[in-house]
Amino acid sequence: MKLPTDEWKRAALRRMILPVVLIVVGAVIATITDGTLQAIGFGIFGVGGVLVVSFAFLEIGYSEDRERARDAERRRPPS
């Protein structure tokens, strides 16, 4: 699937919204509560962190795919 030049940037930004929200919500819950709720807050924070790292690796893979597609376009003989 080939996206227009800036469309992939908007898609990447949309993918990062949920993990960032989870990190913020988890940090707030962990900070203002104690006991079980604090542990839940740390868990939510951790899930958000794992998603951020996962999406960063996904974006690296997508950038490599885009680079490969550009190389294939350059190598293709003119019609």
N, C-alpha and C positions, 0 to 999 in steps of 0.2 A: 504494500500500500504506500503510494507516494503522496506525501503531504506538501502543500505549498510552503514556501520558505519560512514564514513566521508561524504557520499553523502548528508545527511541532513544538515550538516554544510555548504556545498557549496550552497545548495538551500536557506538556511536562508540568506546567504551573498548576493545572487542574489536578493532576495526580498527586501533587505535594500538599494540597490543601488539607485533606483528611489527616495525614500523619502529623502535620503541624498542629492542627486542632487537638488531636489526641495528646500530644506532648504538653500543650498549654493546659488542657483540662486536667490531665494527670498531675502536673506540677501544682496546680491550684488545690486539687483535692488532697494531695500529699502534704501540702504546706499548712492548710487550715484545719486539718483533722488529726486524729490520733487513733491508735489501735488498728482495728480491722479496716476501717475506711482509709487510713493512711497507706496500708499495704496494697489496697485496691488502687489507690492513686499511683503508687509506684509501679504497679503492674500495667496500668493504662499508659503511663509515661514510657515504660519499657517497650510496649507494643508499638507505640508511635515511633520510638527510636529505631526499632528494627525495620519498620516500614520505610522510614527515611533512607536508611542504608540500602535497603532492597531496591527502592526506586532509583537511587543514585546509580547502582550497578545496572539497572534496566536502561537508564538513559545513556550510560557508557556503551552498552550493546547497541542501542538504536543509533548512536553517533557512528559507530563502526559500520553499521549497515548502510547509513547514508553515504559514508565515504566510499564504500565498495560500489554503491550504485553510481556515484559520480565518476569513479574510475572506469566502470563499464561503459558509461556514456562517452567518455573521452576516447576510449579504445574502439568504439563502434565506427566503422567506416561511413563516411557521408553517403547518403542515398541519392 
